[in-house]
Amino acid sequence: MTDLVLVSAKESRGDGSWSHDDYDVRLGDTTGRVVGKIFKAVMAPDGLNWLWTITERTPRGLTDRGYAATLDEAMEAFKGAWASTDETST
């Protein structure tokens, strides 16, 4: 399985006013290409504050995004969705 690494938006994107609850998901290591995002959503279903989305794919499907209760759960859901396709070889 390809490694997916969570990197804070401030570290990943540099200058800007990034929330401490905003992350990029990078492929391989902290310098790999950005394949998705995970952040604490302002508007979300009750108890599911963390929104994850795979941004690497076009077109994006309904299984390329979702909500989770915690950051760790969001990352696990992201990994599961990523692994379920052939995109892990790109």
N, C-alpha and C positions, 0 to 999 in steps of 0.2 A: 504494500500500500504506500502511496505517495505521502510524504510528510506534509502536513498543513500546520502553519505556525501563526499564532495570534500575536499581532503587533499593535501597540497603542497607536491611535491616529496621530498623535503628536510626534511620536518617533517615526512613524511610517511616512507621513505627509509633510512633516517639517512645519514651517511657519504657518500660523493661523490660530484661530480660537477653537480648538477641538475639545470636546467634552472628554472627561476622564472615563466616560462610559461608551466610548466610540473606538472601534478596533477594525483593522484590516486583517483579512486572512490571506497569508502569503504561501506560495508553493515552495516547498523545500526548506527554506530558512528565512531569516529576517530580511534578507535582501532579494528574495525571490519575487516573481511577479504577483501582483494582487489578483486573487481569484474570487474574492468576496468580502463582505462586510458583516460585522455584528455590532449592534449598538442598542442602547436602552431607548426604546421608543416612547415618545410623548403620549401617543394614543395607541393603546394596545388592549387586547382582551384581559379581563381581570386575572391577576396572578401570573400573567405571561408577558412580562415587560421587555424581554430581550428579543429583538428582531434579527434574524440571520437571513442573508441572501447570497446566492452564488451569482456573481456578476460576470463571470468569464464566458458564459454560454449565450448564444444567440440562435434562435429565439429562446427566451426563458420560459420554462414550464412552471406549472403550479407546484411541483415538488422541489423547486429551486429556492424556496423561501419558506419561512415559518416563524413561529413564536415559541419561546421557551421561558421557564420560570427563572432560570439562573444563567449566568454567562457560561458556566461549564456545560450545562445541558444544551445551550445553543450551539456550542462548539461541537458537541457529540452529534447533534442532529445535522449540522453542516457536514461533518465528516461522513456520516451515513449517506446523505444525499449525494455527496461528491463521489463516493466509492461505488454508488449504484449505477454509474454510467461509464462510458469509455473515456471520459474527459481526463481520467487520472493518467492516461498515457501521453497527454500533451504537455 
